Amino acid sequence: MSAPGAADRAGVHGAHGGAPCADAADRLDLLLDGELDPVEVDEVRRHLAACAPCASEVDVREGIRALLRRDCAEAPPPALSSRIRGVLTTLVDEEGPTDG
């Protein structure tokens, strides 16, 4: 998921380091999640090295992730956990087994 307006802002400043900004913007979260293959990592890293706006976007996303890790580290209240488990159990029962 991209930050609001990230793709719009990214598309404005063009292509650097072999990857267009919009393409790099679409892959920033995948990069941060470690979900890109080595070739894609190199492409995005080259782009970030040459494109200050996209590199800044990565900094913003890393900051948001750090805040979420810090502020969401506490376990949810037991009542909320119980409700979530109940809803998930209901959904699994309704959907039946998956092919996963």
Secondary structure by P-SEA (a helix, b strand, c coil): ccccaaaaaaaaacccccccaaaaaacaaaaaaccccaaaaaaaaaaaaacaaaaaaaaaaaaaaaaaaaaacccccaaaaaaaaaaaaaaaaaaccccc
